[in-house]
């Protein structure tokens, strides 16, 4: 098991299975899988803004002041809230700076988080489930007039849609 | 290159030294390297690093090989807040209302904040002074917020040594020092403040006077409306503020007017002008301008008379005489006694035809004319302006209000009194709140030398400027985007200023410093603000009111009291009788010098701002400099050409400056912009331009005769971005024009008799044949509304992360502005008219750049926006060579490579920051289009007309730029495209541009022609 973790960690940040080590051992498997907490409970800006923001330490503590409050894994989170130092996470899903992706329009159009992020509710330590390449974006985004059979989303494939 | 090869060859042939290094010592190689690798020239030329480079490369290859099997690669970090601020979250732009004050008048602003940092400034739509527009200065002030040249710590000067102090140490010093002063009731304690309408400074001033009864408070502004105040004092025995309503005026007479330039009400005046212009209709207004140098309103006037500044009062008197005696205007009871004294001015030296045509026009339109005068004209001219407006019953077009502080002495009197007190040793401690008196006080006061005499001088300032260096203490001041304030707009409306960010450079506001001095119980900016506001507006629920005021930006119904004018006719009569018959005679040995505030950097306080410095002046097209403007005729007499370095000599003082021949400049008048030629070390403004203040004495702050010019025989190279003297012809339309004229225009009369004179853009309609139901974006720019204010250029620069490249790069024609304003003169070279044409990428549908791009980086999208895809661009510059509009810009350098972290906060995160070697151009603000599409989709609506406003159109005070969907026949832009005046730029080339222009119309008086 250890070997797999190390290998995941060693992958390039754009490769499937990239699994960076996190300072807080947060498990999506427990929260999203076992507890069935909706993704949008924590990543609540996902349907309003371009970014699906990270929850603040305060929102972790909102629940954890009752549950598992003595769990040593939460020390850093308590510290963050009390002392005001920000929690630093290693980014799992990353896009190049010249790509301007917007979460809100995808969520509002009914796309499931799992389409891009994989089965997060099964991940004990979060890893990259899909390689975010332009070709992968275009698997869905194909103009109807080019390929009516495979086009899933009638959407603009102009460069300017994502590159500005 | 050839030379370089030869050099190589000769080395080999002569076999002097065949080491490869010797090539690098040759001057040809050095030149070659410097030319082609300006950034890295030093590294390449210093030989060892080159060899070291190979070694390093080898080592890093090893390392990277090692890395790939040993350590995990470093990914990006993301940070979560300890506490989520209410309603503020990542990835969404938020807008806040605030205000910026300049010269005692506040303009309401709307600031875009992204992840807690302000990134773009726009005008507040509901503010009475800004009306949705922001001046170029307000927009560029964002750059000052993040400027790493601002000092972070208080600096104390002891025996010429600069010692950095912490605020705690400074606080200790203030406490100790002012408790001593307090014991002697504040004797010897002086304050010099820049003028402010701030409610909280006023409140702190009252508290200060209570704590130090003997304290003396002075105010100084180098550029002010004092002449207008003094003129009103003579007209009405009371200083009042005047407001022109140009939208209601059919005839506008502008006398040396700063209406669109440095006037505190400029944005409202500009908008009024464009609303009343009604180009193409019978009711089109007519503008006359009489002025010594070309101003923004004079440039676009229908008739313009260049006249020396000192002759304008006689011109006005002649006009009044003409109205009374030739046009038989009946004076009402106020002006009966003026009829006789003006009779002697009937015999005048001015253009008789011109003056009587103007008088007839004014007489024919009683109550519908507006006479406006610039701040540089003396009080008597303002009085005469009030008189003509009174005679013509212009009570709708020009209104007045009471002034806030009728007792305030003029700024010149104020600083003179202070200088006298310093001279006589009365001043023990001087606290200077903002400003830069050592630079801009009248030169005969020698304020800098006086400042050094004061035992304790403290300067609170955004930058460590000339005054800070001569003061014993420099304290960093907070930027207006870092502080709370309640200010007053030009019309008196209370305007809220709220901070967008915590002070980045550890600055304190003026009221905070005063709180330290009086040992106030509260020293937080916010608490001082709330306390002062509560004192005056303590009604209802204060918290609820405050929330509403901060949301709206203003406190309603707080304008100054309106003032219905009654005239002080006896005083006016006396003043007129004192004016001599003869005008001052000007000639080549007795020239007139005119000082005027620069349209970009004002009195010099924005000289540190690279965006503003880089802007080309709207008339001379010179950036990074000021020059002595001189008329063609005077230049010929003195044998001066543009670029000659001359010596201006006036009252025993002299200034070396380059000259620039300016069409439309009055003969024998030399105009010099203020604000340049700073000397404070370490700042960007250091040695940019020439300091006009060294000639500016307290008796002649605006203009005076007695100047002479000497030539030096040396030449100066200006950074210009458009050729000088681009003369179009006056009458350009489809029929009579040659091909390839970028501007079209004619006179109103011709247009009304034949509306299809511009060929009715049937070709444009044919060109636009969309097969889709998509939105199709297009833009229309009205040449009649553009006043060349340059605000759009700064808006574009801020929105799209466009760098300022510096003087040297501009000289090499490497400027990066996506949008430029072409200035075309037409008509007589002595007094030409000006047509401004904003040109950015016109988004051709048959774009030459697309056809020629070898990597297909230039494309156009399904909605008609042409774009350069940065990832695909290889910098071959083919597109730039083929573009007939010259709107593609190449990054010759990595302009963003060496910027500090704090400057990176300025970037708009929605727009890519382009590196060296990339082509870029206007994108129609594609990020705003995409955002509007996303918002519309999320809300399940269609994009409404007007929902997308590019940065340039958003800030345009005259609404000259309209953007929208041309596939929607009901959109504003579609309707404008149907206008008879619509034309496409260089349509002979059949590039089918999406941006169209509305042809220029002029409304001349047929009697003048």
Interface residues (C-beta under 8 A of the other chain):
Chain A: X9 X10 X12 X13 X18 X20 X21 X45 X47 X48 X49 X50 X51 X53 X54 X55 X56 X57 X58 X59 X80 X81 X83 X84 X85 X86 X87 X88 X89 X90 X91 X92 X94 X97 X98 X100 X102 X103 X104 X105 X108 X109 X156 X158 X159 X160 X161 X163 X164
Chain B: X72 X73 X75 X76 X77 X78 X79 X80 X81 X82 X83 X84 X89 X90 X91 X92 X859 X861 X862 X863 X865 X867 X869 X870 X871 X910 X911 X912 X923 X926 X927 X930 X934 X937 X938
